[in-house]
Amino acid sequence: MLPSAGAHAQLRVVLLTNFVPPYRIPVFLELQRRLKQFRVLISTRMEADRPWNPEAGGIDVVVQRSFTRKTKWNQPRGFSERTYLHFPYDTIAQLIRYRPDVIISGEFGFRTLNSVFYRFLFRRTRLIVWATISEDTERYRSQLRVAVREFICRHVDAIFTNGRSGVRYLERFPISRQRLFIVPQTTDISSFSALGSHREGGQVYRMIYSGRLLPRKQLVPFVGVLRNWCLENPSRQVEMWFVGDGPEREALETISLAPNLRLQFFGSVSYAELPAIYGQCGALVIPTLADEWALVVNEGLAAGMPVLGSSYSQAVQDLVVDGENGWVYRVDHLEEVHEAVSKFLASDEPTLAAMRERARASVLHLTPAWVVDRILGVVDFTRESRES
């Protein structure tokens, strides 16, 4: 469902979210270009554990009055991770001031509950939830959260989520399938796709991980698999780069390695520096236990890197085809990780060159304009269903 040209020029749309990460700015700017008025309400300029500068990039952003508390996200296989819950308590007042035609509210929390109550007062307003979730990220949510989600699902006009796993999760709630839509995550990938796809020398087999170094990402077990492969193949030199920082860095820096395995750590780098680093590597590694998407997969594929990816990343599920533009495994099955690593390192250079081309081609359509077309298609659906 694609929106007609100019169909949204008179709409006032407000989007509620936690903060503005740099990868969302291109999508928000495209929404702002296409709409009469577009405003983003955020709970905080930036969360404390994020490495990014709080920049709005020319978007109409309003910081709400919010209460924030630290909490733990309980994850699969016994892991937990610090996260933040935001309670923007002036949401209804902000919405009354702005009087939007359409509200797009991120997730199923306090801000969306307030948006539901606003919609009870102003029934002509359409309410859409942007749910960045997957079956794996939501596996251990509390019964209270589930109950809140059930209530919200009864009172929204539509929900869009990142991928097929998100839809499967949402189908258990009281909302019809026709009101569920898939809108993948993306960013401006032009700086990655502009890289040459050729790799030479040690770049061909060099692996890279980009992101926070967290237990959920299963980097220590992955390096353990690499070490075992190197011990089995002592004549091969293997190298892996890490871009990003986090609590697992010390464990990674002190892990016992095979003589022919080298790890290099870059720490946190600016987003603008990433393409040049990606262009020196042959495969992207994402060995996660749970990711609602993982935008690094878009970036890596656009940069011409096949992906060694865990099926617990929704981006890997939806974008990576095993043997075509990467290798897929369950990260908690180390024999599958070993098999994927072996396939990559055993591939000859012509095979990998072809995979790099297929990797890039597989995501070139995922532009901010393409994603905004889908978002505005959901907006059209809610307005047309109201009129009918």
N, C-alpha and C positions, 0 to 999 in steps of 0.2 A: 504494500500500500504506500504509494508515493504522493506527497502533497502537491497540489497544483501550484504553479508559479504565482507568487503574490497573494496566496490565499491567507497568509498569516500576518499581513502587514498592519492589521488593525488590532491585533491581540496584545493584551497586557499579561505577561507571564512572569511569575515569581518562582524561583528555585531555592529550596531550603537544603542546606548541607552543613557539614562540620566546618570545613575550611576549603580554600582553593589551592589544590596541589598544582604544580606547574604543568603536568600532563593534561589537566582538564581545561586549561586556559584556551587552547585552540577551539575546542568544542563550544565553550561558553561564548567566545567571540563570534563564532558562526551563528549561534542562536541569537545573539544581540544584533547581528547584521540583518537577520531575517524577520525580526519581530518589531512591532511598533515600540514596545517598551519591554525590557527584560532586566530584571533585578535578581541578584543573588543575595540571600540572607545567610550569613555564616555565624556559627557559634563562637569561633575563636579565629584569630588571624593565622595561627599555626599551632599544631600540637607540639608539645615539648620534645618528643622523641623523633621528630621529623627533621631531616637535614636541610630542608628547603627554606629559602627566604620568603617571607609573606608578601608576595606580589600579586596584584589583581590584574595586571596586564591591560588596563583600560576598561575593565568590566565594571558595571554599576554594582558595587558591593556595599552592603550594610552589615556591620558587626552587631549582632544582637546582644541584649543583656542576658547572660547565661551563667548558670552554675555548673561547674565541671568537677567530676570526681574520678579518681583513678580506680580501676577495677581490674579483674583478671578475666581473660577469655580462656575458658577451658577448651582444650583441643583434643583431637584424636590421639590415642596411644599414650594418654597420661600427661601430655604437655599442657602448660598454661603460659599465657603471655600477657604482659601488662597492656592495658588499653584504657581509653577514656570514654566516659559517658557524659554527654552534654545535655543540659536542661535549659534551653532558651525560653525564658519565662515571659518574654514580651511578644511571642509569635502572633497571638491574636491581634494585639494592638498594631503590630507592623502590617499585618494583612488588612486590617480595617483602613489603615492609612493609605495603603497602596491600591486596594480594591482590584485585585487581579481577576482576569477572566479564567485563568488556569493556574493551579498550583501544582508544582512538581516537587515532591518532598522526598528527601533521601532517607531510606531505611524505614523501620517500623517503630521508632522510638517516640520520645516526648514531643518532638516538633511535629511529627505526623499526627499524633493524637490531638494536638492543638489545632492542626489543620482540619481534622475531621470535625471538631467542635465549631470551627469557623464556618465550615460548609453547612452545618446544621442551621446557622444563622443566615447564610447567603447561599441559597440552594442553586442559584444559576452558575455559581463557580464550579468548574470541573476540578477534580482532585486526582492526581496520578502519583503513584509511589514509584520511585527509582530504587529498586532493590538489588544491591550489589551482594549477591549471595550465591552459594552453591550447596549441594547436599552435604559435602564434607565440612564446609565452614559452619554449618548450622546443626551439626550432629548432636552437640551437647548443650543446646540452649535450654534454659530453665523453663519450667511449666508456666511461670508467670509471663515470660516473654512470648511463649506460644499462645497463651490466652489473649494477650494484647494484640498479637498478629491476627488472630481469628476475628477479634472485634474490628480492627482496621479494615480487614479484607471485606467485611460486610458493608462498608460505608465508603469505598473508593470507586472511582469510575474505571480505572485501569491500573495495571502494574506492568512496568517493563523491567526486565532483568538481563544479566549479561549473556547467558547462554542456556543450553538445553538442560543442564543440571539444575540451574536455578528454577526453570519452569517445572521440572519434575518435583522439586521441593514444594513449590507454591501450589501445585495441584492438590495437595492434601488439605488446603484451606478452603473456606466457603467463598470461592470466587469462580465464576465460569471460565472455561478455557479460552473463550473468545475474548476475554478481557486481559489475557496474559500475552505479553509481547517480548521478543528478544531484541535487545539493542546492545551489541558488543561494545566493549571498551575500546577506545582508540585515542590517539593523539596525532599531532602533526608528525608524520613519519618521513617527511620529505628529506630531512637531513640524514636519515639512515638509508633511505632508498637511493640517495645520490651517490653513495659510496660505490666504488668499483667492486664487482663481485670476485675479482681475481685475488687469490691468496698465494703466497710463495714461501718457500722454505719452511721454517718452523711454524708459520702462521696457519698452515693447512690443518694441522692437528692440534693446535692450541685451543684449549677450552676456556670459557669465561663464565663466571657467575656475577650477576649484577643485582644488588639489592641489599637489604639489611641482613646481617649475619646473625640469624636467630636459630634456636633449637628446632623450631617448626620447619625450617628449611632443610634440615637433615644433611648439612654440609659435612659434618665429621664422618658419618657413615659413608657418604659418597666418596670422600677422600680415602677412606679405608678400602673401598672397592678399587679405586685407582691404584693404591699401593699394592694390593694383591695382584692386580693385572700386571703392574710393572715388575713385580717379583717373578711372575710367570714368563715375562718377555723382557729379559734383562738387556737385550740389544736395542730396545726402543727407548728414546728419550721422550718423556711426556711432561707437558707444562700446563698449569692451570692458573688463571688470573682471577682475582677477587676484587670487585669494585663495590665499595660500600663498607659499612662498619657495624659493629654490634657486639653483644655479649659473647658470641662464639668465636670471636677473633683470636683470643688467647689460646683456646683449645686447638684451633686450626694451626696457629703458629708453632705450637709445641708438639703436635702429633708426630709420631714416628713415621718416617717416610722411607721408601725404597731409594737406593742411590740414584736411580734414573728418573725420579719424579721431583719436579720443582714447582713450588707454589710461590706466587708473587701477589702482594697485597698493595692496593692503591689507596685504601681508605675512601672516605667520601669525596666525590668529585662533583663539579657542577654539571647540570643537565646538558649544557652546551658542549662539554668535553666528551660526552659518551660516544658520539658517532666515530670520532677519530680512534678511540680505544677499540670499539667493536670492529673497526675495519682491519685490525691486526690479528683477529682471532677467527678460528675455523668452525667453532660450534658453541652454542649457548647452552648452559647447564641450568636446569631449574628442578632440583630434587625435593620439592615441597610435600608436606603432609596435607596441606589445605590452603588453597588460594581461591577466592571468589572469581578472580580472573588471572592476573599477573601480566601487566602491560608490557613487561620486559620481553614477553614472547612476541608481541607485535613488532617491537623494536628490533629484536634479534633477527626475526625472519626478514624484515625489511632491509636489514643490513647485509643480507645474503648469508646468514648463518643457519644451517640446520639446527634443530633443537633436540637436545638430550633431555626430555621432559617427563616429569611425573604426571600420571593420569589424574592426580588429585588437584591439579591446576585446571580450572575450567577453560582457560585459554588453550592449554595443551589439548584438552578434550575436543575443542571445537575447531582449532586451527592446524593442528599437527597430524599428518597422516603417516603412520609408521612405515618407514622405508622409502617415503617419497620426499618429505621435507624435514625429516627428523626420525627419532626413535623414542617410543613411548614405553614406560615401565611403571610398575607400582613400587614406590620408593621403599616401602616397608617389606618388600620381597627382594632381598639383596641379590638373589640369583638372577632376577630380571634386570636389575641395575647392571650387574656384571655382563650380562648378555648384550645390553644396549651399548655399553662402553666398548665391548669387544667388536661389535659390528661397526661402530664409528672408526675405531683405530685400525681395523683390518680393511677398511674400504680404500680402494686405490684413488689416486688424485682425479682422474677423469670422472669417476662416479661421484666424488664429492663436489666437483665443479658443477655437475648437472644438478645435484641436490641444492647447491647454493642458488642456482637460477630458479628452481622450483620454489625454494623458500621465499625468495623475494616476490615472485609472481603471486604467491598465495595470499598476500596481504595488501597488495597495492590498491585494492578497492576500498580498504578500510580507512577512508579519509574522514576528517571532521565533517565535511559536507555530507558524506554518505550517512554518517551516524545521525546528524541532525535531521536529515530526511526521514529517518526512522522515528526519531523522537516526535517530530511534527506530524508524522503519520498517526502516532498514538493520540496526539492532541486532536487531530481530525476525527478519529474514531469516537472520542469522548463527546465531542460537540455534536456530531451527527447522531449518536445514540440518544443524546438528550433531546434533540429536535424531533426525532422520530417517535 
